[in-house]
Amino acid sequence: MVYVIGFIGFVVGFCVGQMMLMFLLRHKTNEDLKTDPRLKIYGLLNWLVAGIGSIVFVSLYGQYFG
């Protein structure tokens, strides 16, 4: 069951990361997003938020149901 909760947390964290990227990159053009190498760090931010979401969901599951 912990794996299911971890997966759900990962998906929720990924969606939150996508919303953060949508907010942070709203003033960038499509050409900037495709060619600017400095913006690649934002992709890592999304995966980081997804991992944090998974960790948070698993720890909350362990605290309340473990």
PyMOL Python script that loads the backbone (N, CA, C, O; Angstrom):
from pymol import cmd

cmd.read_pdbstr("""\
ATOM      1  N   MET A   1       0.822  -1.198   0.000  1.00  0.00           N
ATOM      2  CA  MET A   1       0.000   0.000   0.000  1.00  0.00           C
ATOM      3  C   MET A   1       0.863   1.258   0.000  1.00  0.00           C
ATOM      4  O   MET A   1       0.468   2.292  -0.538  1.00  0.00           O
ATOM      5  N   VAL A   2       2.043   1.160   0.606  1.00  0.00           N
ATOM      6  CA  VAL A   2       2.926   2.320   0.657  1.00  0.00           C
ATOM      7  C   VAL A   2       3.349   2.714  -0.751  1.00  0.00           C
ATOM      8  O   VAL A   2       3.507   3.900  -1.040  1.00  0.00           O
ATOM      9  N   TYR A   3       3.536   1.725  -1.636  1.00  0.00           N
ATOM     10  CA  TYR A   3       3.939   2.021  -3.002  1.00  0.00           C
ATOM     11  C   TYR A   3       2.853   2.792  -3.742  1.00  0.00           C
ATOM     12  O   TYR A   3       3.145   3.694  -4.526  1.00  0.00           O
ATOM     13  N   VAL A   4       1.611   2.433  -3.489  1.00  0.00           N
ATOM     14  CA  VAL A   4       0.491   3.141  -4.126  1.00  0.00           C
ATOM     15  C   VAL A   4       0.439   4.590  -3.643  1.00  0.00           C
ATOM     16  O   VAL A   4       0.255   5.509  -4.441  1.00  0.00           O
ATOM     17  N   ILE A   5       0.599   4.784  -2.353  1.00  0.00           N
ATOM     18  CA  ILE A   5       0.600   6.139  -1.791  1.00  0.00           C
ATOM     19  C   ILE A   5       1.785   6.926  -2.338  1.00  0.00           C
ATOM     20  O   ILE A   5       1.651   8.109  -2.650  1.00  0.00           O
ATOM     21  N   GLY A   6       2.941   6.284  -2.456  1.00  0.00           N
ATOM     22  CA  GLY A   6       4.101   6.953  -3.020  1.00  0.00           C
ATOM     23  C   GLY A   6       3.886   7.351  -4.465  1.00  0.00           C
ATOM     24  O   GLY A   6       4.289   8.438  -4.878  1.00  0.00           O
ATOM     25  N   PHE A   7       3.251   6.476  -5.240  1.00  0.00           N
ATOM     26  CA  PHE A   7       2.960   6.786  -6.632  1.00  0.00           C
ATOM     27  C   PHE A   7       1.969   7.936  -6.743  1.00  0.00           C
ATOM     28  O   PHE A   7       2.140   8.826  -7.576  1.00  0.00           O
ATOM     29  N   ILE A   8       0.942   7.922  -5.914  1.00  0.00           N
ATOM     30  CA  ILE A   8      -0.043   9.008  -5.918  1.00  0.00           C
ATOM     31  C   ILE A   8       0.628  10.319  -5.531  1.00  0.00           C
ATOM     32  O   ILE A   8       0.351  11.356  -6.134  1.00  0.00           O
ATOM     33  N   GLY A   9       1.501  10.290  -4.539  1.00  0.00           N
ATOM     34  CA  GLY A   9       2.237  11.486  -4.145  1.00  0.00           C
ATOM     35  C   GLY A   9       3.137  11.992  -5.254  1.00  0.00           C
ATOM     36  O   GLY A   9       3.281  13.200  -5.443  1.00  0.00           O
ATOM     37  N   PHE A  10       3.752  11.058  -5.998  1.00  0.00           N
ATOM     38  CA  PHE A  10       4.603  11.445  -7.114  1.00  0.00           C
ATOM     39  C   PHE A  10       3.788  12.138  -8.202  1.00  0.00           C
ATOM     40  O   PHE A  10       4.214  13.158  -8.744  1.00  0.00           O
ATOM     41  N   VAL A  11       2.627  11.592  -8.520  1.00  0.00           N
ATOM     42  CA  VAL A  11       1.776  12.186  -9.556  1.00  0.00           C
ATOM     43  C   VAL A  11       1.278  13.559  -9.112  1.00  0.00           C
ATOM     44  O   VAL A  11       1.283  14.506  -9.899  1.00  0.00           O
ATOM     45  N   VAL A  12       0.852  13.668  -7.870  1.00  0.00           N
ATOM     46  CA  VAL A  12       0.390  14.963  -7.353  1.00  0.00           C
ATOM     47  C   VAL A  12       1.535  15.973  -7.346  1.00  0.00           C
ATOM     48  O   VAL A  12       1.348  17.130  -7.724  1.00  0.00           O
ATOM     49  N   GLY A  13       2.714  15.538  -6.917  1.00  0.00           N
ATOM     50  CA  GLY A  13       3.872  16.421  -6.932  1.00  0.00           C
ATOM     51  C   GLY A  13       4.255  16.839  -8.336  1.00  0.00           C
ATOM     52  O   GLY A  13       4.653  17.983  -8.558  1.00  0.00           O
ATOM     53  N   PHE A  14       4.139  15.920  -9.291  1.00  0.00           N
ATOM     54  CA  PHE A  14       4.438  16.249 -10.679  1.00  0.00           C
ATOM     55  C   PHE A  14       3.467  17.298 -11.197  1.00  0.00           C
ATOM     56  O   PHE A  14       3.872  18.232 -11.888  1.00  0.00           O
ATOM     57  N   CYS A  15       2.193  17.152 -10.869  1.00  0.00           N
ATOM     58  CA  CYS A  15       1.196  18.142 -11.306  1.00  0.00           C
ATOM     59  C   CYS A  15       1.457  19.500 -10.661  1.00  0.00           C
ATOM     60  O   CYS A  15       1.323  20.533 -11.317  1.00  0.00           O
ATOM     61  N   VAL A  16       1.827  19.504  -9.390  1.00  0.00           N
ATOM     62  CA  VAL A  16       2.158  20.758  -8.715  1.00  0.00           C
ATOM     63  C   VAL A  16       3.388  21.390  -9.356  1.00  0.00           C
ATOM     64  O   VAL A  16       3.444  22.608  -9.524  1.00  0.00           O
ATOM     65  N   GLY A  17       4.367  20.573  -9.713  1.00  0.00           N
ATOM     66  CA  GLY A  17       5.556  21.075 -10.397  1.00  0.00           C
ATOM     67  C   GLY A  17       5.219  21.671 -11.754  1.00  0.00           C
ATOM     68  O   GLY A  17       5.780  22.696 -12.141  1.00  0.00           O
ATOM     69  N   GLN A  18       4.306  21.036 -12.479  1.00  0.00           N
ATOM     70  CA  GLN A  18       3.886  21.583 -13.770  1.00  0.00           C
ATOM     71  C   GLN A  18       3.182  22.928 -13.602  1.00  0.00           C
ATOM     72  O   GLN A  18       3.373  23.839 -14.408  1.00  0.00           O
ATOM     73  N   MET A  19       2.372  23.047 -12.557  1.00  0.00           N
ATOM     74  CA  MET A  19       1.715  24.329 -12.296  1.00  0.00           C
ATOM     75  C   MET A  19       2.729  25.403 -11.926  1.00  0.00           C
ATOM     76  O   MET A  19       2.583  26.562 -12.316  1.00  0.00           O
ATOM     77  N   MET A  20       3.763  25.014 -11.166  1.00  0.00           N
ATOM     78  CA  MET A  20       4.818  25.969 -10.827  1.00  0.00           C
ATOM     79  C   MET A  20       5.553  26.428 -12.081  1.00  0.00           C
ATOM     80  O   MET A  20       5.853  27.612 -12.231  1.00  0.00           O
ATOM     81  N   LEU A  21       5.843  25.488 -12.982  1.00  0.00           N
ATOM     82  CA  LEU A  21       6.521  25.848 -14.224  1.00  0.00           C
ATOM     83  C   LEU A  21       5.653  26.744 -15.091  1.00  0.00           C
ATOM     84  O   LEU A  21       6.148  27.673 -15.729  1.00  0.00           O
ATOM     85  N   MET A  22       4.364  26.464 -15.113  1.00  0.00           N
ATOM     86  CA  MET A  22       3.463  27.295 -15.887  1.00  0.00           C
ATOM     87  C   MET A  22       3.476  28.726 -15.357  1.00  0.00           C
ATOM     88  O   MET A  22       3.423  29.680 -16.133  1.00  0.00           O
ATOM     89  N   PHE A  23       3.547  28.872 -14.039  1.00  0.00           N
ATOM     90  CA  PHE A  23       3.592  30.198 -13.432  1.00  0.00           C
ATOM     91  C   PHE A  23       4.949  30.867 -13.651  1.00  0.00           C
ATOM     92  O   PHE A  23       5.009  32.051 -13.985  1.00  0.00           O
ATOM     93  N   LEU A  24       6.039  30.117 -13.466  1.00  0.00           N
ATOM     94  CA  LEU A  24       7.371  30.703 -13.564  1.00  0.00           C
ATOM     95  C   LEU A  24       7.771  31.053 -15.001  1.00  0.00           C
ATOM     96  O   LEU A  24       8.528  31.998 -15.220  1.00  0.00           O
ATOM     97  N   LEU A  25       7.271  30.303 -15.968  1.00  0.00           N
ATOM     98  CA  LEU A  25       7.679  30.502 -17.355  1.00  0.00           C
ATOM     99  C   LEU A  25       6.595  31.144 -18.209  1.00  0.00           C
ATOM    100  O   LEU A  25       6.624  31.017 -19.433  1.00  0.00           O
ATOM    101  N   ARG A  26       5.660  31.816 -17.601  1.00  0.00           N
ATOM    102  CA  ARG A  26       4.533  32.358 -18.354  1.00  0.00           C
ATOM    103  C   ARG A  26       4.922  33.492 -19.301  1.00  0.00           C
ATOM    104  O   ARG A  26       4.199  33.751 -20.262  1.00  0.00           O
ATOM    105  N   HIS A  27       6.030  34.166 -19.062  1.00  0.00           N
ATOM    106  CA  HIS A  27       6.431  35.293 -19.914  1.00  0.00           C
ATOM    107  C   HIS A  27       7.450  34.885 -20.977  1.00  0.00           C
ATOM    108  O   HIS A  27       7.939  35.740 -21.715  1.00  0.00           O
ATOM    109  N   LYS A  28       7.773  33.617 -21.066  1.00  0.00           N
ATOM    110  CA  LYS A  28       8.735  33.136 -22.053  1.00  0.00           C
ATOM    111  C   LYS A  28       8.014  32.733 -23.327  1.00  0.00           C
ATOM    112  O   LYS A  28       6.917  32.177 -23.281  1.00  0.00           O
ATOM    113  N   THR A  29       8.636  33.015 -24.464  1.00  0.00           N
ATOM    114  CA  THR A  29       8.064  32.597 -25.740  1.00  0.00           C
ATOM    115  C   THR A  29       8.437  31.147 -26.018  1.00  0.00           C
ATOM    116  O   THR A  29       9.311  30.580 -25.361  1.00  0.00           O
ATOM    117  N   ASN A  30       7.764  30.558 -26.999  1.00  0.00           N
ATOM    118  CA  ASN A  30       8.075  29.175 -27.369  1.00  0.00           C
ATOM    119  C   ASN A  30       9.507  29.065 -27.869  1.00  0.00           C
ATOM    120  O   ASN A  30      10.185  28.075 -27.593  1.00  0.00           O
ATOM    121  N   GLU A  31       9.967  30.054 -28.591  1.00  0.00           N
ATOM    122  CA  GLU A  31      11.340  30.024 -29.098  1.00  0.00           C
ATOM    123  C   GLU A  31      12.354  30.082 -27.953  1.00  0.00           C
ATOM    124  O   GLU A  31      13.380  29.403 -27.996  1.00  0.00           O
ATOM    125  N   ASP A  32      12.066  30.893 -26.932  1.00  0.00           N
ATOM    126  CA  ASP A  32      12.948  30.939 -25.765  1.00  0.00           C
ATOM    127  C   ASP A  32      12.989  29.595 -25.052  1.00  0.00           C
ATOM    128  O   ASP A  32      14.052  29.143 -24.628  1.00  0.00           O
ATOM    129  N   LEU A  33      11.844  28.967 -24.923  1.00  0.00           N
ATOM    130  CA  LEU A  33      11.781  27.681 -24.232  1.00  0.00           C
ATOM    131  C   LEU A  33      12.540  26.595 -24.977  1.00  0.00           C
ATOM    132  O   LEU A  33      13.090  25.683 -24.360  1.00  0.00           O
ATOM    133  N   LYS A  34      12.572  26.689 -26.303  1.00  0.00           N
ATOM    134  CA  LYS A  34      13.246  25.666 -27.097  1.00  0.00           C
ATOM    135  C   LYS A  34      14.750  25.882 -27.196  1.00  0.00           C
ATOM    136  O   LYS A  34      15.499  24.913 -27.319  1.00  0.00           O
ATOM    137  N   THR A  35      15.216  27.148 -27.145  1.00  0.00           N
ATOM    138  CA  THR A  35      16.620  27.406 -27.455  1.00  0.00           C
ATOM    139  C   THR A  35      17.468  27.868 -26.279  1.00  0.00           C
ATOM    140  O   THR A  35      18.691  27.739 -26.341  1.00  0.00           O
ATOM    141  N   ASP A  36      16.889  28.390 -25.229  1.00  0.00           N
ATOM    142  CA  ASP A  36      17.671  28.946 -24.127  1.00  0.00           C
ATOM    143  C   ASP A  36      18.162  27.820 -23.209  1.00  0.00           C
ATOM    144  O   ASP A  36      17.348  27.188 -22.536  1.00  0.00           O
ATOM    145  N   PRO A  37      19.470  27.556 -23.166  1.00  0.00           N
ATOM    146  CA  PRO A  37      19.961  26.447 -22.333  1.00  0.00           C
ATOM    147  C   PRO A  37      19.874  26.722 -20.834  1.00  0.00           C
ATOM    148  O   PRO A  37      19.945  25.786 -20.038  1.00  0.00           O
ATOM    149  N   ARG A  38      19.723  27.972 -20.435  1.00  0.00           N
ATOM    150  CA  ARG A  38      19.601  28.298 -19.010  1.00  0.00           C
ATOM    151  C   ARG A  38      18.271  27.844 -18.434  1.00  0.00           C
ATOM    152  O   ARG A  38      18.145  27.725 -17.215  1.00  0.00           O
ATOM    153  N   LEU A  39      17.292  27.592 -19.260  1.00  0.00           N
ATOM    154  CA  LEU A  39      15.961  27.203 -18.781  1.00  0.00           C
ATOM    155  C   LEU A  39      15.851  25.707 -18.502  1.00  0.00           C
ATOM    156  O   LEU A  39      14.817  25.259 -18.006  1.00  0.00           O
ATOM    157  N   LYS A  40      16.868  24.935 -18.800  1.00  0.00           N
ATOM    158  CA  LYS A  40      16.806  23.486 -18.576  1.00  0.00           C
ATOM    159  C   LYS A  40      16.752  23.132 -17.096  1.00  0.00           C
ATOM    160  O   LYS A  40      16.297  22.044 -16.742  1.00  0.00           O
ATOM    161  N   ILE A  41      17.201  24.021 -16.235  1.00  0.00           N
ATOM    162  CA  ILE A  41      17.161  23.764 -14.796  1.00  0.00           C
ATOM    163  C   ILE A  41      15.714  23.672 -14.297  1.00  0.00           C
ATOM    164  O   ILE A  41      15.448  23.032 -13.280  1.00  0.00           O
ATOM    165  N   TYR A  42      14.789  24.304 -15.004  1.00  0.00           N
ATOM    166  CA  TYR A  42      13.395  24.263 -14.594  1.00  0.00           C
ATOM    167  C   TYR A  42      12.811  22.854 -14.733  1.00  0.00           C
ATOM    168  O   TYR A  42      11.915  22.484 -13.975  1.00  0.00           O
ATOM    169  N   GLY A  43      13.299  22.079 -15.676  1.00  0.00           N
ATOM    170  CA  GLY A  43      12.853  20.694 -15.804  1.00  0.00           C
ATOM    171  C   GLY A  43      13.244  19.879 -14.596  1.00  0.00           C
ATOM    172  O   GLY A  43      12.470  19.043 -14.129  1.00  0.00           O
ATOM    173  N   LEU A  44      14.439  20.112 -14.084  1.00  0.00           N
ATOM    174  CA  LEU A  44      14.890  19.422 -12.879  1.00  0.00           C
ATOM    175  C   LEU A  44      14.042  19.830 -11.675  1.00  0.00           C
ATOM    176  O   LEU A  44      13.782  19.015 -10.790  1.00  0.00           O
ATOM    177  N   LEU A  45      13.619  21.078 -11.644  1.00  0.00           N
ATOM    178  CA  LEU A  45      12.758  21.556 -10.561  1.00  0.00           C
ATOM    179  C   LEU A  45      11.462  20.759 -10.505  1.00  0.00           C
ATOM    180  O   LEU A  45      10.978  20.434  -9.420  1.00  0.00           O
ATOM    181  N   ASN A  46      10.901  20.444 -11.661  1.00  0.00           N
ATOM    182  CA  ASN A  46       9.655  19.691 -11.708  1.00  0.00           C
ATOM    183  C   ASN A  46       9.833  18.300 -11.111  1.00  0.00           C
ATOM    184  O   ASN A  46       8.987  17.849 -10.338  1.00  0.00           O
ATOM    185  N   TRP A  47      10.920  17.612 -11.459  1.00  0.00           N
ATOM    186  CA  TRP A  47      11.159  16.276 -10.918  1.00  0.00           C
ATOM    187  C   TRP A  47      11.468  16.329  -9.434  1.00  0.00           C
ATOM    188  O   TRP A  47      11.114  15.412  -8.692  1.00  0.00           O
ATOM    189  N   LEU A  48      12.120  17.387  -8.995  1.00  0.00           N
ATOM    190  CA  LEU A  48      12.404  17.557  -7.580  1.00  0.00           C
ATOM    191  C   LEU A  48      11.116  17.709  -6.772  1.00  0.00           C
ATOM    192  O   LEU A  48      10.973  17.108  -5.707  1.00  0.00           O
ATOM    193  N   VAL A  49      10.191  18.504  -7.275  1.00  0.00           N
ATOM    194  CA  VAL A  49       8.901  18.691  -6.597  1.00  0.00           C
ATOM    195  C   VAL A  49       8.117  17.379  -6.593  1.00  0.00           C
ATOM    196  O   VAL A  49       7.438  17.072  -5.614  1.00  0.00           O
ATOM    197  N   ALA A  50       8.202  16.604  -7.672  1.00  0.00           N
ATOM    198  CA  ALA A  50       7.514  15.308  -7.717  1.00  0.00           C
ATOM    199  C   ALA A  50       8.083  14.360  -6.660  1.00  0.00           C
ATOM    200  O   ALA A  50       7.327  13.662  -5.984  1.00  0.00           O
ATOM    201  N   GLY A  51       9.391  14.332  -6.517  1.00  0.00           N
ATOM    202  CA  GLY A  51      10.007  13.485  -5.493  1.00  0.00           C
ATOM    203  C   GLY A  51       9.643  13.920  -4.091  1.00  0.00           C
ATOM    204  O   GLY A  51       9.389  13.085  -3.223  1.00  0.00           O
ATOM    205  N   ILE A  52       9.616  15.217  -3.865  1.00  0.00           N
ATOM    206  CA  ILE A  52       9.229  15.735  -2.549  1.00  0.00           C
ATOM    207  C   ILE A  52       7.768  15.386  -2.251  1.00  0.00           C
ATOM    208  O   ILE A  52       7.426  15.047  -1.118  1.00  0.00           O
ATOM    209  N   GLY A  53       6.913  15.470  -3.270  1.00  0.00           N
ATOM    210  CA  GLY A  53       5.512  15.088  -3.084  1.00  0.00           C
ATOM    211  C   GLY A  53       5.371  13.633  -2.692  1.00  0.00           C
ATOM    212  O   GLY A  53       4.552  13.294  -1.838  1.00  0.00           O
ATOM    213  N   SER A  54       6.159  12.776  -3.306  1.00  0.00           N
ATOM    214  CA  SER A  54       6.125  11.358  -2.970  1.00  0.00           C
ATOM    215  C   SER A  54       6.590  11.118  -1.535  1.00  0.00           C
ATOM    216  O   SER A  54       5.974  10.346  -0.801  1.00  0.00           O
ATOM    217  N   ILE A  55       7.670  11.777  -1.138  1.00  0.00           N
ATOM    218  CA  ILE A  55       8.179  11.634   0.226  1.00  0.00           C
ATOM    219  C   ILE A  55       7.167  12.133   1.246  1.00  0.00           C
ATOM    220  O   ILE A  55       6.973  11.507   2.288  1.00  0.00           O
ATOM    221  N   VAL A  56       6.527  13.251   0.955  1.00  0.00           N
ATOM    222  CA  VAL A  56       5.537  13.817   1.885  1.00  0.00           C
ATOM    223  C   VAL A  56       4.342  12.883   2.033  1.00  0.00           C
ATOM    224  O   VAL A  56       3.880  12.643   3.148  1.00  0.00           O
ATOM    225  N   PHE A  57       3.839  12.356   0.924  1.00  0.00           N
ATOM    226  CA  PHE A  57       2.678  11.471   1.001  1.00  0.00           C
ATOM    227  C   PHE A  57       3.008  10.203   1.770  1.00  0.00           C
ATOM    228  O   PHE A  57       2.195   9.751   2.577  1.00  0.00           O
ATOM    229  N   VAL A  58       4.177   9.617   1.544  1.00  0.00           N
ATOM    230  CA  VAL A  58       4.564   8.401   2.258  1.00  0.00           C
ATOM    231  C   VAL A  58       4.754   8.675   3.741  1.00  0.00           C
ATOM    232  O   VAL A  58       4.356   7.861   4.574  1.00  0.00           O
ATOM    233  N   SER A  59       5.357   9.813   4.086  1.00  0.00           N
ATOM    234  CA  SER A  59       5.530  10.106   5.502  1.00  0.00           C
ATOM    235  C   SER A  59       4.197  10.380   6.184  1.00  0.00           C
ATOM    236  O   SER A  59       4.001   9.975   7.330  1.00  0.00           O
ATOM    237  N   LEU A  60       3.281  11.057   5.508  1.00  0.00           N
ATOM    238  CA  LEU A  60       1.956  11.269   6.092  1.00  0.00           C
ATOM    239  C   LEU A  60       1.203   9.948   6.250  1.00  0.00           C
ATOM    240  O   LEU A  60       0.501   9.745   7.241  1.00  0.00           O
ATOM    241  N   TYR A  61       1.348   9.060   5.277  1.00  0.00           N
ATOM    242  CA  TYR A  61       0.720   7.747   5.377  1.00  0.00           C
ATOM    243  C   TYR A  61       1.285   6.978   6.583  1.00  0.00           C
ATOM    244  O   TYR A  61       0.538   6.361   7.341  1.00  0.00           O
ATOM    245  N   GLY A  62       2.595   7.026   6.745  1.00  0.00           N
ATOM    246  CA  GLY A  62       3.218   6.339   7.875  1.00  0.00           C
ATOM    247  C   GLY A  62       2.813   6.919   9.203  1.00  0.00           C
ATOM    248  O   GLY A  62       2.684   6.197  10.192  1.00  0.00           O
ATOM    249  N   GLN A  63       2.612   8.223   9.233  1.00  0.00           N
ATOM    250  CA  GLN A  63       2.229   8.871  10.493  1.00  0.00           C
ATOM    251  C   GLN A  63       0.786   8.555  10.878  1.00  0.00           C
ATOM    252  O   GLN A  63       0.494   8.315  12.050  1.00  0.00           O
ATOM    253  N   TYR A  64      -0.108   8.555   9.907  1.00  0.00           N
ATOM    254  CA  TYR A  64      -1.528   8.388  10.221  1.00  0.00           C
ATOM    255  C   TYR A  64      -1.992   6.937  10.197  1.00  0.00           C
ATOM    256  O   TYR A  64      -2.892   6.576  10.955  1.00  0.00           O
ATOM    257  N   PHE A  65      -1.407   6.099   9.353  1.00  0.00           N
ATOM    258  CA  PHE A  65      -1.880   4.727   9.219  1.00  0.00           C
ATOM    259  C   PHE A  65      -0.840   3.680   9.568  1.00  0.00           C
ATOM    260  O   PHE A  65      -1.147   2.488   9.582  1.00  0.00           O
ATOM    261  N   GLY A  66       0.396   4.104   9.853  1.00  0.00           N
ATOM    262  CA  GLY A  66       1.473   3.145  10.106  1.00  0.00           C
ATOM    263  C   GLY A  66       1.510   2.713  11.497  1.00  0.00           C
ATOM    264  O   GLY A  66       2.361   1.906  11.870  1.00  0.00           O
TER     265      GLY A  66
END
""", "prot")
cmd.dss("prot")
cmd.show_as("cartoon", "prot")
cmd.util.cbc("prot")
cmd.orient("prot")
